[in-house]
Amino acid sequence: MLTIHAAGLLLTGTGVVPGGAVAVDGATVAALGPLDEVAAAHPGARVRRWPGVITPGLRQWHGEALLERTYHPDPREYEVVGDRPLAGERLAALEMDGTRWAGSVRRGLQHMLRHGTTAVAGDFTDPVVRTAVARSGLRAVPGAGAPDTEPHLDPFRGGGGLAGVLAVGGRADFAVFDVPDEAALTASGAGTCVATVLAGRLVFRGR
């Protein structure tokens, strides 16, 4: 079934559409534009209404650092290691095995999706990471050209930004942020994400 995602503002990466909508057919963008026009052209479509702003999905530049050199704790470990990602000396102090590391990678990818990430950069050498990224559906892109910034799960805090543009016929990778406009998104960051759509699939929903 064709699905229309609508919000108060649509940023396509090439333009701005107040009251905009993205129609998704399978993994592909079928239409873009004002909600009333898109809905009229697709009368049988299901409509999902979101608060805030729809944008193209985000690019996470620091995939290697966040997945191969960072430990994302299991919530059940809170009393021992807390809930913040661990790297460097704090990671070296942990007793790691393959099962524990694989769980960390899965949680790291989930955190990325919760921050609107649809593309992750890195030349991954760990086979566990390569397999997990492929299974997640995230688009893997080369790490060359990554900014010299501190790795952060929020792509905006780590020097990242939009992974591409939304265009009819293109892959339906986008995110929704509960902010009123682009300036508020930049100021508040990707922690305001309420939905991530990856190749047409709703892979994260925050509300």
Contacts in CASP RR format, 6 or more apart in sequence:
PFRMAT RR
TARGET T0000
AUTHOR 0000-0000-0000
METHOD contacts of the structure
MODEL  1
MLTIHAAGLLLTGTGVVPGGAVAVDGATVAALGPLDEVAAAHPGARVRRW
PGVITPGLRQWHGEALLERTYHPDPREYEVVGDRPLAGERLAALEMDGTR
WAGSVRRGLQHMLRHGTTAVAGDFTDPVVRTAVARSGLRAVPGAGAPDTE
PHLDPFRGGGGLAGVLAVGGRADFAVFDVPDEAALTASGAGTCVATVLAG
RLVFRGR
1 45 0 8 1.000
1 46 0 8 1.000
2 23 0 8 1.000
2 24 0 8 1.000
2 25 0 8 1.000
2 26 0 8 1.000
2 30 0 8 1.000
2 42 0 8 1.000
2 44 0 8 1.000
2 45 0 8 1.000
2 46 0 8 1.000
3 23 0 8 1.000
3 24 0 8 1.000
3 45 0 8 1.000
3 46 0 8 1.000
3 47 0 8 1.000
3 48 0 8 1.000
3 200 0 8 1.000
4 21 0 8 1.000
4 22 0 8 1.000
4 23 0 8 1.000
4 24 0 8 1.000
4 35 0 8 1.000
4 38 0 8 1.000
4 39 0 8 1.000
4 42 0 8 1.000
4 45 0 8 1.000
4 46 0 8 1.000
4 47 0 8 1.000
4 48 0 8 1.000
5 21 0 8 1.000
5 22 0 8 1.000
5 23 0 8 1.000
5 24 0 8 1.000
5 48 0 8 1.000
5 50 0 8 1.000
5 54 0 8 1.000
5 174 0 8 1.000
5 176 0 8 1.000
5 195 0 8 1.000
5 197 0 8 1.000
6 19 0 8 1.000
6 20 0 8 1.000
6 21 0 8 1.000
6 22 0 8 1.000
6 35 0 8 1.000
6 38 0 8 1.000
6 47 0 8 1.000
6 48 0 8 1.000
6 49 0 8 1.000
6 50 0 8 1.000
6 54 0 8 1.000
7 19 0 8 1.000
7 20 0 8 1.000
7 21 0 8 1.000
7 49 0 8 1.000
7 50 0 8 1.000
7 51 0 8 1.000
7 52 0 8 1.000
7 53 0 8 1.000
7 54 0 8 1.000
7 176 0 8 1.000
8 18 0 8 1.000
8 19 0 8 1.000
8 20 0 8 1.000
8 51 0 8 1.000
8 52 0 8 1.000
8 53 0 8 1.000
9 16 0 8 1.000
9 17 0 8 1.000
9 18 0 8 1.000
9 19 0 8 1.000
9 20 0 8 1.000
9 52 0 8 1.000
9 53 0 8 1.000
9 54 0 8 1.000
9 180 0 8 1.000
9 181 0 8 1.000
9 182 0 8 1.000
10 16 0 8 1.000
10 17 0 8 1.000
10 18 0 8 1.000
10 19 0 8 1.000
10 20 0 8 1.000
10 21 0 8 1.000
10 22 0 8 1.000
10 32 0 8 1.000
10 33 0 8 1.000
10 53 0 8 1.000
10 54 0 8 1.000
10 166 0 8 1.000
11 17 0 8 1.000
11 53 0 8 1.000
11 54 0 8 1.000
11 55 0 8 1.000
11 56 0 8 1.000
11 182 0 8 1.000
12 32 0 8 1.000
12 56 0 8 1.000
12 165 0 8 1.000
12 166 0 8 1.000
12 167 0 8 1.000
13 55 0 8 1.000
13 56 0 8 1.000
13 162 0 8 1.000
13 164 0 8 1.000
13 165 0 8 1.000
13 166 0 8 1.000
14 165 0 8 1.000
14 167 0 8 1.000
16 182 0 8 1.000
17 32 0 8 1.000
17 33 0 8 1.000
17 34 0 8 1.000
18 34 0 8 1.000
19 34 0 8 1.000
19 35 0 8 1.000
20 32 0 8 1.000
20 33 0 8 1.000
20 34 0 8 1.000
20 35 0 8 1.000
20 38 0 8 1.000
20 54 0 8 1.000
21 31 0 8 1.000
21 32 0 8 1.000
21 33 0 8 1.000
21 34 0 8 1.000
21 35 0 8 1.000
21 38 0 8 1.000
21 39 0 8 1.000
21 47 0 8 1.000
21 54 0 8 1.000
22 29 0 8 1.000
22 31 0 8 1.000
22 32 0 8 1.000
22 38 0 8 1.000
22 54 0 8 1.000
22 166 0 8 1.000
22 172 0 8 1.000
22 174 0 8 1.000
23 29 0 8 1.000
23 30 0 8 1.000
23 31 0 8 1.000
23 32 0 8 1.000
23 38 0 8 1.000
23 41 0 8 1.000
23 42 0 8 1.000
23 45 0 8 1.000
24 30 0 8 1.000
24 172 0 8 1.000
24 197 0 8 1.000
24 200 0 8 1.000
26 172 0 8 1.000
26 199 0 8 1.000
26 200 0 8 1.000
27 171 0 8 1.000
27 172 0 8 1.000
27 199 0 8 1.000
27 200 0 8 1.000
27 201 0 8 1.000
28 169 0 8 1.000
28 170 0 8 1.000
28 171 0 8 1.000
28 172 0 8 1.000
28 200 0 8 1.000
29 166 0 8 1.000
29 167 0 8 1.000
29 168 0 8 1.000
29 169 0 8 1.000
29 170 0 8 1.000
29 171 0 8 1.000
29 172 0 8 1.000
30 42 0 8 1.000
30 168 0 8 1.000
30 169 0 8 1.000
31 38 0 8 1.000
31 41 0 8 1.000
31 42 0 8 1.000
31 168 0 8 1.000
32 38 0 8 1.000
32 166 0 8 1.000
32 167 0 8 1.000
32 168 0 8 1.000
35 47 0 8 1.000
39 45 0 8 1.000
39 47 0 8 1.000
48 202 0 8 1.000
50 176 0 8 1.000
50 194 0 8 1.000
50 195 0 8 1.000
51 176 0 8 1.000
51 178 0 8 1.000
51 194 0 8 1.000
52 176 0 8 1.000
52 177 0 8 1.000
52 178 0 8 1.000
52 179 0 8 1.000
52 180 0 8 1.000
52 194 0 8 1.000
53 176 0 8 1.000
53 177 0 8 1.000
53 179 0 8 1.000
53 180 0 8 1.000
53 181 0 8 1.000
53 182 0 8 1.000
53 185 0 8 1.000
54 174 0 8 1.000
54 175 0 8 1.000
54 176 0 8 1.000
55 162 0 8 1.000
55 174 0 8 1.000
55 175 0 8 1.000
55 176 0 8 1.000
55 177 0 8 1.000
55 185 0 8 1.000
56 118 0 8 1.000
56 162 0 8 1.000
56 163 0 8 1.000
56 164 0 8 1.000
56 165 0 8 1.000
56 166 0 8 1.000
56 173 0 8 1.000
56 174 0 8 1.000
56 175 0 8 1.000
57 116 0 8 1.000
57 117 0 8 1.000
57 118 0 8 1.000
57 119 0 8 1.000
57 162 0 8 1.000
57 163 0 8 1.000
57 164 0 8 1.000
57 173 0 8 1.000
57 174 0 8 1.000
57 175 0 8 1.000
57 196 0 8 1.000
58 115 0 8 1.000
58 116 0 8 1.000
58 117 0 8 1.000
58 118 0 8 1.000
58 119 0 8 1.000
58 155 0 8 1.000
58 156 0 8 1.000
58 160 0 8 1.000
58 161 0 8 1.000
58 162 0 8 1.000
58 163 0 8 1.000
58 175 0 8 1.000
58 190 0 8 1.000
59 117 0 8 1.000
59 118 0 8 1.000
59 119 0 8 1.000
59 120 0 8 1.000
59 121 0 8 1.000
59 141 0 8 1.000
59 155 0 8 1.000
59 160 0 8 1.000
59 161 0 8 1.000
59 162 0 8 1.000
59 163 0 8 1.000
59 164 0 8 1.000
60 66 0 8 1.000
60 112 0 8 1.000
60 115 0 8 1.000
60 117 0 8 1.000
60 119 0 8 1.000
60 120 0 8 1.000
60 121 0 8 1.000
60 153 0 8 1.000
60 155 0 8 1.000
60 160 0 8 1.000
61 121 0 8 1.000
61 143 0 8 1.000
61 145 0 8 1.000
61 146 0 8 1.000
61 147 0 8 1.000
61 149 0 8 1.000
61 155 0 8 1.000
61 158 0 8 1.000
61 159 0 8 1.000
61 160 0 8 1.000
62 121 0 8 1.000
62 146 0 8 1.000
62 149 0 8 1.000
62 151 0 8 1.000
62 152 0 8 1.000
62 158 0 8 1.000
63 120 0 8 1.000
63 121 0 8 1.000
63 122 0 8 1.000
63 124 0 8 1.000
63 151 0 8 1.000
64 122 0 8 1.000
64 123 0 8 1.000
64 124 0 8 1.000
64 143 0 8 1.000
65 87 0 8 1.000
65 151 0 8 1.000
66 85 0 8 1.000
66 108 0 8 1.000
66 112 0 8 1.000
66 151 0 8 1.000
66 153 0 8 1.000
67 105 0 8 1.000
67 108 0 8 1.000
67 109 0 8 1.000
67 120 0 8 1.000
67 124 0 8 1.000
67 126 0 8 1.000
67 129 0 8 1.000
67 132 0 8 1.000
67 133 0 8 1.000
68 124 0 8 1.000
68 125 0 8 1.000
68 126 0 8 1.000
68 129 0 8 1.000
69 87 0 8 1.000
69 88 0 8 1.000
69 91 0 8 1.000
70 85 0 8 1.000
70 86 0 8 1.000
70 87 0 8 1.000
70 91 0 8 1.000
70 104 0 8 1.000
70 108 0 8 1.000
70 151 0 8 1.000
71 81 0 8 1.000
71 85 0 8 1.000
71 86 0 8 1.000
71 87 0 8 1.000
71 91 0 8 1.000
71 94 0 8 1.000
71 96 0 8 1.000
71 101 0 8 1.000
71 104 0 8 1.000
72 85 0 8 1.000
72 103 0 8 1.000
72 104 0 8 1.000
72 105 0 8 1.000
72 107 0 8 1.000
72 108 0 8 1.000
72 111 0 8 1.000
73 81 0 8 1.000
73 82 0 8 1.000
73 83 0 8 1.000
73 84 0 8 1.000
73 85 0 8 1.000
73 86 0 8 1.000
73 104 0 8 1.000
73 107 0 8 1.000
74 103 0 8 1.000
74 107 0 8 1.000
75 83 0 8 1.000
81 94 0 8 1.000
85 108 0 8 1.000
85 153 0 8 1.000
86 94 0 8 1.000
87 151 0 8 1.000
94 100 0 8 1.000
98 128 0 8 1.000
101 128 0 8 1.000
102 128 0 8 1.000
102 132 0 8 1.000
105 126 0 8 1.000
105 128 0 8 1.000
105 129 0 8 1.000
105 132 0 8 1.000
106 132 0 8 1.000
108 153 0 8 1.000
109 120 0 8 1.000
109 132 0 8 1.000
109 133 0 8 1.000
109 136 0 8 1.000
109 138 0 8 1.000
110 204 0 8 1.000
111 153 0 8 1.000
112 120 0 8 1.000
112 138 0 8 1.000
112 153 0 8 1.000
113 136 0 8 1.000
113 138 0 8 1.000
113 196 0 8 1.000
113 198 0 8 1.000
113 203 0 8 1.000
113 204 0 8 1.000
114 191 0 8 1.000
114 193 0 8 1.000
114 196 0 8 1.000
114 204 0 8 1.000
114 206 0 8 1.000
115 153 0 8 1.000
115 154 0 8 1.000
115 155 0 8 1.000
115 190 0 8 1.000
115 191 0 8 1.000
115 193 0 8 1.000
116 155 0 8 1.000
116 175 0 8 1.000
116 177 0 8 1.000
116 190 0 8 1.000
116 193 0 8 1.000
116 196 0 8 1.000
116 204 0 8 1.000
117 138 0 8 1.000
117 155 0 8 1.000
117 163 0 8 1.000
117 175 0 8 1.000
117 190 0 8 1.000
117 196 0 8 1.000
118 138 0 8 1.000
118 139 0 8 1.000
118 163 0 8 1.000
118 173 0 8 1.000
118 174 0 8 1.000
118 175 0 8 1.000
118 196 0 8 1.000
118 198 0 8 1.000
119 138 0 8 1.000
119 139 0 8 1.000
119 140 0 8 1.000
119 141 0 8 1.000
119 163 0 8 1.000
119 164 0 8 1.000
119 173 0 8 1.000
120 133 0 8 1.000
120 138 0 8 1.000
120 139 0 8 1.000
120 140 0 8 1.000
120 141 0 8 1.000
121 140 0 8 1.000
121 141 0 8 1.000
121 142 0 8 1.000
121 143 0 8 1.000
121 146 0 8 1.000
122 140 0 8 1.000
122 141 0 8 1.000
122 142 0 8 1.000
122 143 0 8 1.000
122 146 0 8 1.000
123 142 0 8 1.000
123 143 0 8 1.000
124 130 0 8 1.000
124 133 0 8 1.000
124 140 0 8 1.000
133 140 0 8 1.000
134 140 0 8 1.000
137 198 0 8 1.000
137 199 0 8 1.000
138 198 0 8 1.000
139 163 0 8 1.000
139 171 0 8 1.000
139 173 0 8 1.000
141 163 0 8 1.000
147 158 0 8 1.000
147 159 0 8 1.000
147 160 0 8 1.000
149 158 0 8 1.000
149 159 0 8 1.000
150 157 0 8 1.000
150 158 0 8 1.000
151 158 0 8 1.000
152 158 0 8 1.000
154 189 0 8 1.000
154 190 0 8 1.000
154 191 0 8 1.000
155 161 0 8 1.000
155 190 0 8 1.000
156 185 0 8 1.000
156 186 0 8 1.000
156 189 0 8 1.000
156 190 0 8 1.000
157 189 0 8 1.000
157 190 0 8 1.000
163 173 0 8 1.000
166 172 0 8 1.000
166 174 0 8 1.000
171 199 0 8 1.000
171 200 0 8 1.000
172 197 0 8 1.000
172 199 0 8 1.000
172 200 0 8 1.000
173 197 0 8 1.000
173 198 0 8 1.000
173 199 0 8 1.000
173 200 0 8 1.000
174 196 0 8 1.000
174 197 0 8 1.000
175 190 0 8 1.000
175 193 0 8 1.000
175 195 0 8 1.000
175 196 0 8 1.000
175 197 0 8 1.000
176 193 0 8 1.000
176 194 0 8 1.000
176 195 0 8 1.000
176 196 0 8 1.000
177 185 0 8 1.000
177 188 0 8 1.000
177 189 0 8 1.000
177 190 0 8 1.000
177 191 0 8 1.000
177 192 0 8 1.000
177 193 0 8 1.000
177 194 0 8 1.000
178 192 0 8 1.000
178 193 0 8 1.000
178 194 0 8 1.000
179 185 0 8 1.000
179 188 0 8 1.000
179 192 0 8 1.000
185 192 0 8 1.000
193 204 0 8 1.000
193 206 0 8 1.000
194 205 0 8 1.000
194 206 0 8 1.000
194 207 0 8 1.000
195 202 0 8 1.000
195 204 0 8 1.000
195 205 0 8 1.000
195 206 0 8 1.000
196 202 0 8 1.000
196 203 0 8 1.000
196 204 0 8 1.000
197 203 0 8 1.000
END
